[in-house]
Amino acid sequence: MSNDQFQWQPIKTAPKDGRRFVVLKPQRYRSSDYKPDICYWEKKMDRLIFDNWLEGPQPTHWMPLPPAPEETT
C-alpha cells in the first residue's frame, strides 16, 4: 500500500464490506481531541460498529489498517 492510502478520509467514504479499519472519534468533552478506534460496517444493522457505538460521538474520519507485521524467526 502506498502512503496515500494511509491518509484520513471522510467517514462517508468508509468501506461497507465488513473489513475492519481505523476511525477517529471526537472526544465527548473535548471535541478538539480525537480517539482512534477499530471499526467495521455491520450490514444487518446498517451502521458502523466500534467501541461504545451506542453512545458518544460518532467517527468523523477513517483509514485502512496497515498490513500485519511479518513473522520474524
MILUMDO-587724 format. One record per residue: residue number from 1; chain; x, y, z of N, C-alpha, C, O, CB in turn. Coordinates in nm, 3 decimals. Glycine has a CB too. Layout:
# MILUMDO-587724
PT   guvex   tormi      n_xx      n_yy      n_zz     ca_xx     ca_yy     ca_zz      c_xx      c_yy      c_zz      o_xx      o_yy      o_zz     cb_xx     cb_yy     cb_zz
PT     NUM       A         X         Y         Z         X         Y         Z         X         Y         Z         X         Y         Z         X         Y         Z
...
# end
This chain:
# MILUMDO-587724
PT   guvex   tormi      n_xx      n_yy      n_zz     ca_xx     ca_yy     ca_zz      c_xx      c_yy      c_zz      o_xx      o_yy      o_zz     cb_xx     cb_yy     cb_zz
PT       1       A     0.083    -0.118     0.000     0.000     0.000     0.000     0.087     0.124     0.000     0.192     0.128     0.065    -0.095     0.000     0.121
PT       2       A     0.044     0.222    -0.072     0.120     0.347    -0.076     0.083     0.433     0.044    -0.019     0.410     0.109     0.093     0.422    -0.208
PT       3       A     0.166     0.533     0.072     0.138     0.624     0.184     0.008     0.701     0.163    -0.058     0.738     0.260     0.253     0.721     0.202
PT       4       A    -0.029     0.725     0.036    -0.154     0.795     0.007    -0.275     0.719     0.061    -0.375     0.780     0.097    -0.169     0.818    -0.143
PT       5       A    -0.266     0.587     0.066    -0.377     0.506     0.114    -0.392     0.515     0.265    -0.495     0.474     0.319    -0.358     0.362     0.072
PT       6       A    -0.292     0.567     0.334    -0.297     0.580     0.479    -0.322     0.724     0.522    -0.271     0.768     0.624    -0.169     0.529     0.540
PT       7       A    -0.400     0.796     0.445    -0.442     0.931     0.479    -0.584     0.924     0.535    -0.663     0.841     0.492    -0.435     1.026     0.356
PT       8       A    -0.616     1.012     0.630    -0.751     1.015     0.684    -0.849     1.057     0.575    -0.823     1.150     0.499    -0.760     1.112     0.805
PT       9       A    -0.962     0.989     0.570    -1.065     1.014     0.470    -1.198     1.038     0.542    -1.217     0.989     0.653    -1.077     0.895     0.369
PT      10       A    -1.289     1.112     0.481    -1.420     1.135     0.545    -1.491     1.002     0.572    -1.482     0.909     0.491    -1.509     1.225     0.456
PT      11       A    -1.560     0.993     0.684    -1.624     0.868     0.724    -1.728     0.822     0.622    -1.754     0.702     0.611    -1.690     0.884     0.860
PT      12       A    -1.788     0.915     0.549    -1.890     0.874     0.450    -1.830     0.789     0.337    -1.904     0.725     0.263    -1.957     0.997     0.390
PT      13       A    -1.697     0.788     0.324    -1.633     0.707     0.220    -1.580     0.574     0.274    -1.514     0.500     0.201    -1.519     0.786     0.157
PT      14       A    -1.608     0.543     0.399    -1.558     0.419     0.461    -1.617     0.296     0.393    -1.731     0.300     0.345    -1.592     0.418     0.613
PT      15       A    -1.542     0.187     0.388    -1.592     0.064     0.324    -1.710     0.005     0.401    -1.717     0.013     0.524    -1.480    -0.039     0.312
PT      16       A    -1.800    -0.055     0.328    -1.918    -0.119     0.389    -1.921    -0.268     0.357    -2.027    -0.327     0.342    -2.047    -0.051     0.340
PT      17       A    -1.802    -0.326     0.346    -1.792    -0.468     0.310    -1.753    -0.558     0.427    -1.722    -0.675     0.405    -1.693    -0.485     0.200
PT      18       A    -1.755    -0.507     0.550    -1.725    -0.587     0.667    -1.580    -0.587     0.712    -1.549    -0.636     0.820    -1.765    -0.725     0.641
PT      19       A    -1.489    -0.533     0.629    -1.349    -0.531     0.673    -1.329    -0.426     0.781    -1.400    -0.326     0.787    -1.255    -0.504     0.553
PT      20       A    -1.231    -0.450     0.865    -1.201    -0.358     0.974    -1.109    -0.245     0.927    -1.028    -0.263     0.836    -1.137    -0.434     1.091
PT      21       A    -1.125    -0.128     0.991    -1.042    -0.013     0.958    -1.032     0.075     1.082    -1.104     0.055     1.180    -1.101     0.067     0.837
PT      22       A    -0.942     0.172     1.078    -0.921     0.265     1.189    -1.012     0.385     1.169    -1.027     0.436     1.058    -0.771     0.310     1.198
PT      23       A    -1.074     0.431     1.279    -1.155     0.552     1.275    -1.105     0.651     1.379    -1.035     0.613     1.473    -1.306     0.520     1.298
PT      24       A    -1.141     0.777     1.361    -1.117     0.881     1.461    -1.251     0.929     1.512    -1.342     0.959     1.434    -1.033     1.000     1.402
PT      25       A    -1.264     0.936     1.645    -1.387     0.986     1.707    -1.354     1.108     1.792    -1.257     1.104     1.869    -1.455     0.875     1.794
PT      26       A    -1.431     1.216     1.780    -1.410     1.329     1.871    -1.440     1.285     2.013    -1.529     1.203     2.036    -1.499     1.451     1.830
PT      27       A    -1.369     1.339     2.107    -1.394     1.307     2.247    -1.518     1.380     2.295    -1.547     1.492     2.252    -1.272     1.344     2.334
PT      28       A    -1.591     1.318     2.383    -1.719     1.371     2.430    -1.707     1.511     2.490    -1.787     1.598     2.460    -1.780     1.277     2.531
PT      29       A    -1.608     1.532     2.575    -1.599     1.659     2.648    -1.496     1.754     2.590    -1.492     1.872     2.627    -1.567     1.633     2.791
PT      30       A    -1.413     1.706     2.499    -1.313     1.791     2.434    -1.314     1.757     2.286    -1.233     1.677     2.240    -1.169     1.772     2.496
PT      31       A    -1.403     1.817     2.212    -1.422     1.781     2.072    -1.301     1.812     1.986    -1.295     1.768     1.871    -1.542     1.852     2.018
PT      32       A    -1.204     1.887     2.039    -1.082     1.912     1.962    -0.984     1.795     1.974    -0.886     1.789     1.900    -1.015     2.042     2.011
PT      33       A    -1.011     1.702     2.066    -0.929     1.581     2.081    -1.000     1.464     2.016    -1.123     1.455     2.020    -0.899     1.551     2.232
PT      34       A    -0.922     1.376     1.956    -0.978     1.260     1.889    -0.921     1.133     1.948    -0.808     1.130     1.996    -0.952     1.266     1.740
PT      35       A    -1.000     1.026     1.943    -0.957     0.896     1.989    -0.965     0.799     1.871    -1.068     0.792     1.804    -1.044     0.847     2.108
PT      36       A    -0.858     0.722     1.845    -0.865     0.621     1.740    -0.938     0.498     1.791    -0.940     0.470     1.911    -0.723     0.584     1.691
PT      37       A    -0.997     0.425     1.700    -1.066     0.301     1.733    -1.067     0.213     1.609    -1.048     0.261     1.497    -1.212     0.329     1.784
PT      38       A    -1.091     0.085     1.628    -1.106    -0.009     1.516    -1.256    -0.026     1.493    -1.333    -0.036     1.589    -1.036    -0.148     1.545
PT      39       A    -1.296    -0.031     1.369    -1.437    -0.025     1.334    -1.466    -0.114     1.214    -1.374    -0.151     1.141    -1.480     0.121     1.305
PT      40       A    -1.591    -0.149     1.194    -1.635    -0.216     1.071    -1.782    -0.184     1.048    -1.853    -0.142     1.139    -1.613    -0.370     1.080
PT      41       A    -1.827    -0.205     0.925    -1.967    -0.179     0.889    -2.046    -0.308     0.907    -2.011    -0.411     0.850    -1.980    -0.126     0.743
PT      42       A    -2.152    -0.302     0.986    -2.240    -0.416     1.008    -2.358    -0.404     0.913    -2.442    -0.314     0.926    -2.288    -0.423     1.156
PT      43       A    -2.366    -0.495     0.816    -2.470    -0.487     0.713    -2.610    -0.504     0.769    -2.701    -0.429     0.732    -2.445    -0.591     0.607
PT      44       A    -2.629    -0.601     0.859    -2.764    -0.626     0.912    -2.818    -0.507     0.989    -2.938    -0.480     0.984    -2.762    -0.749     1.003
PT      45       A    -2.731    -0.436     1.059    -2.775    -0.319     1.137    -2.761    -0.190     1.057    -2.810    -0.086     1.099    -2.694    -0.309     1.265
PT      46       A    -2.695    -0.197     0.942    -2.673    -0.082     0.854    -2.608     0.033     0.930    -2.655     0.147     0.927    -2.805    -0.036     0.793
PT      47       A    -2.495     0.000     1.000    -2.425     0.103     1.077    -2.284     0.059     1.109    -2.249    -0.059     1.098    -2.501     0.136     1.206
PT      48       A    -2.202     0.157     1.150    -2.066     0.129     1.196    -2.071     0.068     1.335    -2.153     0.107     1.419    -1.981     0.258     1.196
PT      49       A    -1.983    -0.028     1.361    -1.970    -0.089     1.492    -1.829    -0.060     1.543    -1.730    -0.087     1.474    -1.997    -0.244     1.486
PT      50       A    -1.820    -0.004     1.663    -1.693     0.030     1.726    -1.716     0.035     1.876    -1.830     0.024     1.921    -1.635     0.166     1.672
PT      51       A    -1.610     0.053     1.954    -1.621     0.060     2.099    -1.717     0.170     2.140    -1.703     0.284     2.095    -1.483     0.082     2.161
PT      52       A    -1.813     0.139     2.223    -1.915     0.234     2.271    -1.997     0.295     2.157    -2.026     0.415     2.160    -1.849     0.345     2.351
PT      53       A    -2.034     0.215     2.059    -2.105     0.268     1.942    -2.246     0.314     1.973    -2.305     0.388     1.894    -2.110     0.163     1.834
PT      54       A    -2.301     0.273     2.087    -2.436     0.316     2.121    -2.442     0.455     2.182    -2.548     0.517     2.188    -2.497     0.218     2.217
PT      55       A    -2.327     0.504     2.227    -2.326     0.635     2.291    -2.204     0.714     2.247    -2.110     0.659     2.191    -2.330     0.621     2.444
PT      56       A    -2.207     0.842     2.274    -2.091     0.924     2.244    -2.084     0.967     2.099    -2.167     0.929     2.017    -1.967     0.850     2.279
PT      57       A    -1.983     1.047     2.069    -1.966     1.099     1.932    -1.939     0.988     1.830    -1.880     0.885     1.862    -1.852     1.198     1.929
PT      58       A    -1.984     1.012     1.711    -1.963     0.917     1.601    -1.830     0.950     1.532    -1.784     1.064     1.536    -2.081     0.923     1.499
PT      59       A    -1.768     0.849     1.469    -1.642     0.873     1.397    -1.661     0.975     1.286    -1.768     0.985     1.225    -1.589     0.743     1.339
PT      60       A    -1.555     1.050     1.261    -1.559     1.151     1.155    -1.468     1.116     1.038    -1.491     1.162     0.926    -1.519     1.287     1.211
PT      61       A    -1.364     1.034     1.061    -1.266     1.000     0.958    -1.224     0.854     0.973    -1.240     0.794     1.079    -1.142     1.094     0.966
PT      62       A    -1.170     0.800     0.866    -1.123     0.662     0.867    -1.000     0.648     0.779    -0.971     0.735     0.697    -1.234     0.566     0.820
PT      63       A    -0.927     0.536     0.797    -0.819     0.495     0.707    -0.804     0.344     0.719    -0.844     0.286     0.820    -0.684     0.569     0.740
PT      64       A    -0.745     0.280     0.617    -0.727     0.134     0.624    -0.629     0.097     0.735    -0.542     0.176     0.773    -0.676     0.079     0.489
PT      65       A    -0.645    -0.023     0.787    -0.547    -0.076     0.880    -0.417    -0.101     0.804    -0.422    -0.140     0.687    -0.599    -0.207     0.949
PT      66       A    -0.303    -0.080     0.865    -0.177    -0.115     0.799    -0.165    -0.267     0.789    -0.234    -0.339     0.861    -0.055    -0.055     0.874
PT      67       A    -0.080    -0.317     0.703    -0.060    -0.461     0.694    -0.007    -0.517     0.826     0.065    -0.448     0.899     0.036    -0.495     0.578
PT      68       A    -0.042    -0.640     0.856     0.010    -0.706     0.977     0.161    -0.723     0.964     0.213    -0.738     0.853    -0.059    -0.844     1.000
PT      69       A     0.232    -0.722     1.077     0.377    -0.741     1.068     0.410    -0.882     1.022     0.335    -0.977     1.045     0.442    -0.714     1.204
PT      70       A     0.522    -0.893     0.956     0.567    -1.026     0.912     0.631    -1.096     1.031     0.693    -1.033     1.117     0.668    -1.015     0.792
PT      71       A     0.617    -1.227     1.033     0.678    -1.306     1.139     0.830    -1.301     1.127     0.886    -1.308     1.018     0.629    -1.451     1.135
PT      72       A     0.895    -1.288     1.243     1.041    -1.293     1.244     1.083    -1.417     1.320     1.021    -1.454     1.419     1.103    -1.165     1.306
PT      73       A     1.187    -1.479     1.273     1.234    -1.601     1.341     1.374    -1.584     1.393     1.430    -1.675     1.453     1.230    -1.721     1.248
# end
